[in-house]
Each structure stands twice: as C-alpha cells, then as structure tokens.
Amino acid sequence: MKKSLVAWRYPAILLCSIGISSVGEWIYFIALNLIVLKLTESALAVSGLYIVRACSSLLTNFWSGSLIDRFNKKNLMIILNLFQSILIVLLPFFSSLVSIYILVFMITVASTMYHPTSMTYITKLIPNAQRKRFNSLRSLLDSGAFLTGPAIAGLLFTLGTPNMAIYLNAIALCLSACITFKMPNVEAYEKFDNVTEKASLYRVLLYDWQMVIRFSLKNRYVMMIYLLFSTTVVLMTATDSLEAAFATQVLALSEGQYGILVSLAGVGVLIGSITNSAFVEKISTAWLIGLGSLITAVGYLVFTSSFTFLIAALGCFLLSFATAFANTGFYTFYQNNIPTKSMGRIGSIYGFFEALFIIIFTAVFGLVAEWMTIRAVVVSASFFMLLTAIILLLLTTRPSKRRYYQSIESSRKQPFF
C-alpha cells in the first residue's frame, strides 16, 4: 500500500490539476457565451465565438509543435496556464466584440498548445504500466467536469454574475499552474533538439513537417490507427453540430425532452467513465480502442435512425457511455507508440488536419442538410462512422499487431525514423 501511494503521488497531483482546469474551462466558456449574448443580443455573435476558437486552434496547430518539442514541458505548462489566467481576467473589462474575439483567439492559442504539451509531460512522468489506469481516471475527471462545470456555472449565475464565473476560472488556472510548479521537472537534464537552432522559422517548420512525414511513412500501422480514430472524431463532431436541429425539427422533441437527452448523454459519459476505471486493467488497449469506437458508432446510428424519444435516448446513452473506453485506449496507444521527443510536433500537425476537416465537414453537413434532409445527412455520417470503427476494430485486434498494445515499456522499442 505504501509503495502504491508513493507511485501514485505525482499522478494524483497531476490529475487534481487537470480536474481543476477542466471544470474551470466549462465555467469560463458558458459564462463567456452569456457575456457576449448580453452585450450584443445576437445569437450570431455567440456563434462567432465558436468560429474564432476553431480558427485559432487551426492556426496554432500548424506551428506549435515545433515550439513544444524544443521547450521544457513543465515550464511551458505553467506559462500557458498563467497566460490564460491573465487574459481571462481582462475579458470583463472589454465591451467591444472585436476586442473580446481577439482575447478569445489568444486564450485559445494557449489552450490549444497546452493539450499536446501536457500529453508529452504525462507520457514522460507516468510509467508505461500505469498509463492506462491514469488515462481512465483522467476520462472520469473529464466526464465529471462535463457535469459539474455547467452546474457550478449555473449556481454562480444565480448568486452573482457571469463575470464572477470568469474570475473563478482565472483563479482555477492560476491554481493549476501552482500545482504544476510542485510537479517534478522530468526534463531537467534533457537536451532539446538544436539542429535547426540558427535556421529561419520557415526552415524550422519545413524540417519538422518533413520529420513528421518520415515518421508516418516509417510507422504506417501506428499512424493508420491514429488517422482512423481521428476520422471518427471528425464525423462525431460534425454530426453533433446537427444534433439540436435533428432532435427538435426531425424528431419534433420539445426543449424539455431535448434537455433530458443532453442530461442522459452526461450521465452516460459519467457511468461509462466509472465502469471504464473499474475494469480498465482487465481489458486490453486494443479492445478499448476498437470496441469502444464501434459501440460509439452504433450509438450514433441508433440515435440518428430513431423515430421516438426512447430510442433516441438509448442511442445518446450508448454513444456517450462508450466514448470513455475509446478515448482511454487511444491515449494509451498514442503514449506508448509516439516518441516523446517528437510528440508535440506529431500531435500538433495531425491536430491541424483534424481541426481543418472538422471545420470542412461541419460546414458541408450544414449545407447538404439545407437541400437534402437532416436525417439523410446524419444517418449517412453514422454509417460511415460505423464502417470506420469496424476497420479500426479489425486492425487493432490483429494478433500480429499485439506488440503495439503491450504495457511493458521494455517489451517494444519504437523506431523513430
């Protein structure tokens, strides 16, 4: 027991930091929506926030990996948290919509960089054998934030103003930075890539993109799994953009019934995460990715093919329940097969294409739904998602690829080039 407590000391502190940051992010964005809506009285202005965030993520992913892999991850995480905290504190002082959009753009830049930075830090800090358990607990925290964040935001709105919620998130980010400061510096004696130290920005980016291409060609199986999983994420996000319209216009559900659907999805995520945490050590990483993605796709197909509230509710619960398993499996696979010295560049560059296709598919789905039917679009997307998940399941469960999913760090040496 003593050894277990010592081994999980820093992972537990890191999970605490992640949990605080996740809850704060939900509070911040809900409050920001209300502030913009009150300022402009325009739903279009609120939609602009989502466009600004998407564009910021897209532009940041193009270059951020080059910085992340050449910077101390612990220090960068602290800087990014404090940078977001300062900008969020400034938000309530601006009454111009353009100024708010600029601040949101800069906050999203820091948030977008934080994810691959923390992923690399986590991979270096957490031993291989503990990663699956850590990722399952992280998924549980994310699902808890999904439920408690909006609830806390609602409570704050009744007690005070959206500005109070904004300030609370700034405090949460500052607290997260303080917690990170107490974490070990896993790169204290590590030398970073200085091959391109004196090169121009253009040459650095070109060098890094070429490196990612070489790695992808050398490790085709790893990147095939990555691309297939990213495809399901793109399809899920684009389909979710039509969820409200499908529920209210096609299924003719009332706002109250739609609210119940959303709540059921939240409950499904929470129950899925708890179940995942309880049984994660007994399920192989390959089955977590493959079967989790397949059940998620089946849930989407049930939801989009439904004609009644009960069937739609079943689909919502099923897809949200299985997401925790798929995410845990994918994060573990990613951490075990992507070299930490290039994880920032690989994650950011592939994240750039994922963000780009999310924007494209979301726009295409919306346009096609205008001249076809919403049901035709979402059912077609769900079928394609199911096909992708079946291929993913077949590839992950092949006996010849078992070495990619082993949890013993020394059992497999991943080639870099």
N, C-alpha and C positions, 0 to 999 in steps of 0.2 A: 504493500500500500504506500509506504514511504517513497519507494522508487518511482511508483506511478505518479505520485503528487509532484515529485521533483521533475519528472519527464514532461508533465503537462503544465508546469508553472508558467512558462512563457507563452505556449499556445493558448492557455486560458486567458492570459492578459491581452493577447492579440485579438482573441475572439471578443473580449469585452470592448476593445477599441472599435472593432468592426461593427458590433451591435449598436453602440452609441452613435456612430457615424451614419448607419443605415436608417435608424429611427429619425435622426435629425434631418436627413435628406428628404424623407417623406413629408415631415412637418414644413420644411422650407418651401418645397415646390407647391404644396397645397396652398400655403399662405401667399406665395407669390402669385398664383392664379387669381386669388381673391383681390389682392392689391391692384393688379392690372385691370381686372374687371371693374373694380370700384373707380379706378382712375379714368378709364375710357368708356365704360358701359358698352363694350363691344366684345362679342364672342370671337370675332376675327382677330382682335388684338391678343386674346388669350391663345388662340391657335398659333399666332406668331411666335410665342414662347417656344413651342414645340419645334417649329421650323428653325429658330435660332439655335436651339440645343443640338438639333440634328446636323446643321451645317457646321457648328463648332466642333462636334465630335469627328465629323468627316475630315475637316481641315487639320485637326490636331493629330489624328492617327497617321497622317501622311508623313510626319517628320518626328513625332515624339519619341518613337522607339530608339532613334539614334542618340537622343539625349539620355534616356533612361538607362541604356546599357553602358553608358560612359560616366555614370554618376552614382554615388553611394546611395543605395535604395532607402536606408533608414533616414538619412538626412533629407532626401528628396520627399519622402512621405510627410515628414514634419513640415517642410517648407510649403508643400501643396496644401496641407490642412490649414496652416496659418494664413496662407494667401487667400484661400476660400473664405475663411472666417472674417478677415478684414473686409473683403469685398461685400460679403453678405451684410455686415454691419452698416455699410454705406448705402445699401439699397433703399431703405426707407427715406433717406434724405433727398432722393431724386424724384421729381414729379414729371419729368419728360419721358415719354415712352421710348424714344430713341436711346436716351441715357440708360434706362433700365435694360433694354435689349443688349447694349454694349457690355454692361456689367454681367448680365446673364451669360453672354458669349464667353467672357473671360473666366467666369466661375466654372463653366462647363469645360473649358480648356484644362483647368486644374483637375476637375473631376475625372475627365477622360484619361489624363495622364496617370492619375492615382491608381486606377484599376490594374494596368499592366505592371506598374511599379510594385504594388502590394503583392501581386501574384508572384513576381520574381523573389521578393523578400520572403514570402511564405514558403516557397519551394526551397529556399536556402536554409530557412530556420527549422522547418518541420522535417524530421527524418522520414524516409520513404515509407516505412511500415506504418506511420501514424497519419499519413496524408488523407487516406480515405475516411478515417474517423473524423479528422479535422474538417474536411470538406462537408461531411454530413452535418456536423454541428453548425458550420457556417450557413448551410442551407436552412437549418432550423432557425437561426438568428434572423436571416433574411425574411423568412416567412412570418416570424414574429413581428419584425419591423413593418411588414406589409399590412398587418392587422392593427398593431398598436400605434404606428405613426399617424395614420389618419384619425384614430380615436383621440390621441393626445392633442392633435391639431384642433379637432372639434371642441375639446374641452377648453383649450386655450382661447378659442374664438368666443366662447360663451363667457369666459372670465375676463378677457381683455380684448385685444385687437390682433389682426394678422401680424402687425409689427412685432408684437411680443413673441409670436411664434418664430419670426425671422431671427430675433435676437437669441432665442433659445437654441436654434440650430447653430448660430455662430459660437455660442458657448460650448455646444456639443463637439464641434470641430476642434476648438481650442483644447478641450479636454482630451480628445482623441490624439492630438499632437503631443500633449504632455505624457500620455500613456505610452505612445510610441517612443518618446525620448528615453523612457526607462527600459526599453527593449534592448537586447544585445545587438551590437554592431557586427553583423555577420560578414561584412566586407572590410573590416578594419585594416587588414593587412593584404588586401587584394589589389592587384594592379589592373587597371582598366585598359581597354583597347586604345592604343595611341598611334596605330598605324596611319590614321588619317588626321593626326593632330594638327598638322600645318596645312591641310588641304582646305579648299573653299567649301562652303556649305553645299554647293551643288555636287561636288565630288564626293563629299561625305555621304550624302543621300544616295547618290548613284552607287557607291561602294556597298552601302547597306542593303539596298534593294537587290543588287546582284548577289549578295550573300544569302539573302532570303530565298531567291530563286534557286541557287545552288543547293541549299539545304533541302528545299522542297523536292527537287529532282533526285537527290540522293536518298531521301526518306519518303518515297511516294506513298507507302501504306499509311504512315503517320498523318501526312497531310491530306490523304483521301478521307480518313476518318474525320479530321478537322473540318474539311470542306462540306462533307455530308451533314455533320452536326450543325454547321453554320447555315446550311440550306434550310434545315428545319426551323432554325431560329428566325431566319428571314421570312419564311412562309407564315410562321406563328405571328410575328409582329404585324405583317401586312394584313393577315386575316383579322387580328384583334382590332385593327383600325375600322373595320366594318361591323364589329360586334354589336355596338349600341344600335346602329341602324337596322341590323338583321333582327335583333330581339324586339325592337319597338315597331318596325314597319312591316317585316315579313311575318314574324310570329304574333304580332299585334299584342304584345305584352304591355301592361301598364308600367308606369315608372316604379311603382312599388314592387311589382314582380321582377323587374329588371334589377332593382336594388337587391332583392333576395338572391338572384343569380350571381351577382358580384360577391355577395357575402358568402355564398356557397363555394365559390372559387377560392376565396380566402381561407375558409375552413378546410377545403381540400388540400391547399398548399401546406397548412399547418399540420394536419393529420398525416399527410404524405411525408413531411419532414421528420415528424416524431417517429413514424414507422421506419423510415429510412435510417434514422440514427440508431434505432433499436436493433436492426438486422443487417446493417451495412457490412459488418465483418464476415457475415455468413454468405454474402452474395459477391460474386466476382465482379471486378470492374467492367469486364466485357459485357456481362449481362445487365449491369446497371445502365450502361450507355444504350445498348441495343434494345433491350426490352422496355426500358424507361421511355425511350423515344417512340417505340412502337405503340405503347399504351397511350402516350400523349397524343399521337396522331389519330388513334382510334377514338379518343375522347373528342377531338376536334370534328371528326367525321360524324359521330353521334350527335354532337351539338348542331352542326350545320345542316344535317339531314332531318332534324327534328321538326315535328309539326305541333307538338304540345309542350306545355311548360315543364312537365315532369321529365320528359325525355331530354329536353334542353338542360335541365338542372343536373340530370345524370351525366351528360356529356361534360358540363362545366366542372363538376366534381372530379370526374375521371381524369380529365386533361391536367387539372391543377395538382391532383394527387401524384401523378407520375412524373411531373416536372422535377421534383426534388431528387428522384433517383437518377434521372438522366443527367442533371447538372453535376451531381456528386461524382458520377462515373466519368464524365467528360473532364472535369477539372483534375481529377486524379490521373487520368490518362495523359492529359496535357502536361502536368507537372513532372511525370515520370519519363516523358519521351522528348521534351523540348529542352535543349541545353540552356542552363540558367544564364550563361554569358551572352546569349543572343535572344533570350525570351522576350525582352522588351521590343526588339525590332520585329520579330516574327509575329508577336501578338498584335502590335500596332498596325503593321502593314496588312495583315489579314483582317484586322478590325476595320481598317479603312474600306476594304472592299465589302465587308459585311454591312457597314453603315451606308455605303453607296447603294447597294442593292436593296436595303430596307427602304430607302427613300424612293428608289425607282419603282419597286414592286407596290409600295403603298400608293403612289400616285397612279400607277397603271390599274390597280384594283379599283380605285375610286372612279377613274374614267370609264373603265369597262362596265362597272356597275350602273353607270348612267344610261348606257344604251342597251345593256342586257338586263338581267335581274341580279339582285344582290345574292340570292340563293345560288344561282349558277356559278357565280364567282367564288364564293366561299366553299362550296362543295367541291369544285374543281381543284381549288388550292388544297383542300383537305385530302383529296385522293392523291395528289402529287406528293403531299407530305407523308402520306401512308406508304407510298411506293419508295420514297427516300428512306424512311425508317426501316422498311423491310430489307433494303440493300445494306443499310447500316448494321442491322442485326446479323445478317448473314456474314458480313465482313468481320465483325467484332468477335463472333463465336467460332471462327475457323480454328481448329486445333493447331494448325501450323503457325498461327499468329499469337499463341499463348504467351510467348516471352514478352510481348509488348504490354501485358497486363499484370505481370508479376510484381509483387510488393516488396521483394527483397532487392535493395539498391545494388548489391554487388552481382546480382544474377544476370544483369544485362548492361553492357556498355554501349551507349548510343553513339554511333559515328556522327561527327559534326559535318564534315564535307565528304 
